[in-house]
Amino acid sequence: MWINKKELLSLSEGIRAALDGQPFDPRDNREGVLSMLKNDIYTLTNAGQEQNNVLEQEKEHLAAYLSDISHQLKTPISSILLMTELMTDAPEEKKQEFLLGIKKEVRHMEWLVTALLKMAKLDSATTNFHTQEILVSHLLREALKSLDIVLDIRNQTVRLERDLSLFCDPKWTAEALINLLKNASEASGENSEILVECGQNPLYDWIAVTDAGEGLKDKQIAGLFRRFEGSQKENGYGIGLPLALSIMRAQNGDIEVAPGGNGEGATFLMKFYK
């Protein structure tokens, strides 16, 4: 079979251009071995470009996470440095106060970095979920282990209305529940009760967390699940609710919010689709 030299040179130039990231589509509608080769070259170069795009996206995600961590750590680090300097000439009483402040900031930093690393793992789709049947009461017990001190300081209680068996990854779902309960604690006043309910319908099983606050406004709901949107909260960095949502969606679930108001607190509904 005779092949035109000019056509081969053109194909070679196109391949080099594709290797440099430029678009290249050598396909034609003719029959023959050369046309088959062109189709194969197109498939191969296209696959290479898609892989490059994925790598580029991963680099962008990594850069974004590093930027987020850097930005969010600036405030607590500055606070720690300031309190450390002030401790030098401070009276003993004030030193103890500064030490408690430093411990608080360090705990916040630890939580922030841990949460961001978990979210990065979820975003990269490298997390393996192990689904099993488990009681909501068990998930709640696991979640409350991380919140006992916070709830005790505010004299808050958590009441489970009724129990339910559902299918999910216990470890990651407990993590999502921790963040919803933490958010509910922050929204509720002292000496209050946080209500946890659960149930099922033909579409999904659900767990609902209702706080004892004043409810949410529409403009608040719009930014609830945007990362760092709530970073001005006294006890948070605006990462807990986005992390909870990422966990649920990674399990083919979702979180729905009922704003409450008029004497009713907001409700966060975790949906586990069947």
N, C-alpha and C positions, 0 to 999 in steps of 0.2 A: 504494500500500500504506500502510495507517494504522499508525503506531507509537505506542505509549503513551509519553506524556511522562515519566511516573514511571519507566518502564523505562530511558529514555535518561539521565535524571538519575542513576539508580543505576549505570548503565554508566560514566558520566563520573566519578563519585566513585570507582568501583573502579579506573579507569585512573590517577587521581591517587594513589590509595593504592599502586598497583603501582610508580609512579614514585618513591615514597618508600621502596621496598624491601619493602613488605608483600605477603603472598600474595594473589593475586586469580585466581579461576577463574570466568569468566562463561559458560562453555559450558553448553548445554542440549541436549536430544534432539529439539527441535522442528525442523520444516522451515522454510525461508524465508530471505530475504535477511538479516534481522537475526541469525538463528542463525549464518549463514555469517560475518557480520561479527564476532560474538562469538568464534568459533573463531579467526579471523585475529588478533583483539586478544590472545587468550590466547597464541597462538604468538609474537607480537611481544614481549609483556611478559615471557614466559618466557625468550626469547632474551636480552633486556636484563638480566634478573636473573642468568642464567648468566654473562654477560659481566662483570657487577659482581662476581660471586663469584670469577671468575678473576683479576680485577684485585686483589681483596682478598687472595687467596692469594699473588699476586706481591709485594704489599706486605709480607706476613708473612714470606715467604722472604727478602726484602731486609733486613728488620729483623733476622731471625735471623742472616744472614751478617755484618751489621755488628756485631751483638752478639758473635758468635763471634770475629771479627777483633780487636775491641777487647779481649775477655777474654784471648785467647791472646797478644796483643802486650804485655800489662802486665808479665809476668815478664821477658822479654828487655830491655825498655826500662828497667825498674827496675835490672837488672843492669848495663846500659851506663852509666846515670847514676851508679850507685855506683862503678863502676870508674873513671869519668872524674874523680870527686871525689877518689878515693884516689890517683890518679896525680900530683896536685899536689905532694905532699910525699914521694912514694915514691922510693926509690933507682932507679938506672938499670935494674938487673936486673928489679926488680918492674914498672917501667913497660912493659918489653917483654912481660912476662907478661900485664899488663892489656890491652895492645894486641892480643895474640893472642886474648884472651877476648872483646874487643869485636868483632873480625872474625868470630869464630865465631858470636856472637849475631846479628850483622847478616846473615850468610849464612842462619841459621835463619829469621830474620824474612822475608827475601826468598823463601825456599822456601815458607814458610807462606802468605804472601799470594798467591803464584803458584798454589799448589795450591788455595786457596779460590776464586780467580777461575775456575780451570778447572772446579771442581766446580759453581760457580754457573752456568756456561755449560751444563754437562751437564744440570743440574736444570731449566733454563729451556727445554730441548729446542730450542735454537737452533744446536746443533752439526751441521755437515754432515759425515757420514762418507763417505770415498771408499774403497770396498772394491776391493782388487786382490789378485792372487796374489803371494805373497812367501814366501821361505824363512825358517824360524825362525832360522837362522844369521845372516841379515841383521838381523832384529829384535834378536837378542842383541847383535850388534856395535854397533848404534845405542844400545841401552840401556846397554852397558858404558862408553860415552863419558862418561856422567854419573857413573860409579861408580869409575873407574880409581883416583882418589886414595884413596878410602875403602878399597878392596880392597888397595891397595898398603900403606897404613899398617898394616893388620891382617895383611898377608901372606896374603891369602885368594885362592883361584883359583876360577874358574867353568868347569865342564866340560860341554860339550854332548854327550850320549850318542849321538844320531844326528839327522840333519836331516829336515825335512819341509816340503813346500810347502802353504800354506793360504791361505784368503781372509779378509782383514780390512783395516781401516784401518791402514796401517803406522805413521803418526805417533802415533795415540792408543794403539795396542796396545803400541808401544815404551814409551810413558809408563806404562802399566799394569805392564809387565814391569820397568821401573826400580824401581817401588815394591815389587814382590814380591821383587826381588833385594836391595833395600836392607833390607827386613825380614829376609830370610834372613841377610844379613851381620851384622845386629845380634844375631840369635839364635845365630850361630855364633861359636866362639872363634877366637883367632889361629891362624895356620898351618893353616887348615882349607880344605875344598873344598865348594863349593856345586854341586849337581848339577842340570842342566837336561835334561829328557827331553821327547819329543814323540811323538805317535802319532795314530791315528784309529780310529774304529769306525763302524758304520752310522748313529749318531746325531750324532756330533760329532767334530771334530778337537780335539786338546788339547796344551797345553804345561804341564809340571809343573816346579815349582821346589822342591827339597828342601834344607833347611838342614842344618848339622852340629851342631845344638843337642841339647837333651835332650827335645824334644817338647813338646806343649802339654797342659794340663789342661782338663777340660770347662768350668770356669768362665772360663778364658781364651778359649776358642773362642766362647763366647756374646757376648763384647764386642769381638771382633776387628774387626768392620766397623761398629761404632758410632763416629761422629765424636768425636774427642778422648778416646776411652776409654783410649788408650795415651799420653796426653799427659805422663805422668810418666816416660816413657822418656828416657834420657840424650840420645839423638840424634834424637828425633822428637816430633811433636805429635799423634800419633794420627789423622792425616788421610790417610796414604799408602795404607793398605789400603782404606778406604772409597772413595777416589778410584779405585783400581784396579777395585773392584767396579762402581762407577758407569760406568766406561768399558766394561767387559765387557757389562753389561746394556744399555747404550745400543746395542751391536752385536748384540743378541739372543743374548748369551752369558751366562756365569756363572762364579763361582769356587767351587770345592769344597775343603774342608780335611780332610786326613788328619792326625790329631794326632801320630802317631809315638809315641815313648816307648820304654823298655827298650833304650836304646842307639841308637835311630833318631830322626832329626830330623823336624820337621813338613814336610808336603808341601802346596803350594798348587797346585791344578789349574785352569788356565784352559780353559774349555770354549767352543768355537766351533761352535754348532749349525748343522747343514746345512739 
